[in-house]
Amino acid sequence: MTWIVAAAVGEDFYKSVAGLLGGPLGLLVLFGFSASFFYHLANGIRHLCWDAGYGFEKKRARLTGWVAIITAAILTALFWLAVLV
C-alpha cells in the first residue's frame, strides 16, 4: 500500500520508496511480513480446530504447534520462490 501512496505523491517519492523496498532491508521487512502472515494463517486454522473441540490433548497441541510453524515456513518459501522467479 505504501507504493500506492508514493505513486500518488509524485514520481521522485515513488522512486525513492521503490528503491527502499527493493533493497536488502526492504526485502527483509517484506519477508518478515509474509512469514508472519503465513504463521497467522496456519495458527488460525489450528485455533479453528480447537474451537470445534479437537486437539486439546497435550501431545496433539504440541504437534499442531510445530505443524503450524513448519507450514508457515514452507508457505513463506513457496511464496518468495514464486515472487522471485
C-alpha positions, -999 to 999 in steps of 0.1 A, spaced: 0 0 0 30 23 6 38 23 -31 2 35 -40 6 65 -17 41 71 -31 28 70 -66 1 95 -57 26 119 -42 49 120 -71 75 103 -93 105 113 -72 90 100 -40 78 68 -57 113 61 -70 128 65 -35 102 42 -19 106 16 -47 144 18 -41 139 13 -4 115 -16 -7 136 -32 -34 168 -30 -13 180 -56 11 164 -40 42 131 -36 24 131 -72 12 139 -84 47 109 -64 61 86 -78 33 99 -113 41 90 -108 78 56 -96 69 49 -126 47 63 -150 73 40 -135 100 10 -137 76 15 -173 69 21 -182 105 -10 -163 115 -29 -182 88 -17 -217 99 -22 -210 136 -57 -196 128 -66 -229 112 -53 -246 143 -75 -225 165 -105 -232 144 -99 -269 151 -97 -260 188 -130 -242 186 -145 -273 172 -132 -292 202 -103 -311 186 -66 -311 195 -67 -302 232 -46 -332 243 -11 -321 253 7 -342 227 -17 -332 199 -14 -295 209 24 -296 208 23 -314 174 -1 -290 158 21 -261 171 51 -275 152 29 -282 122 18 -245 122 55 -234 123 66 -258 96 36 -249 74 43 -212 77 80 -218 68 70 -238 37 43 -214 25 67 -185 30 94 -202 10 70 -211 -18 56 -176 -19 91 -160 -22 101 -186 -48 71 -175 -68 78 -138 -63 115 -140 -72 112 -164 -102 
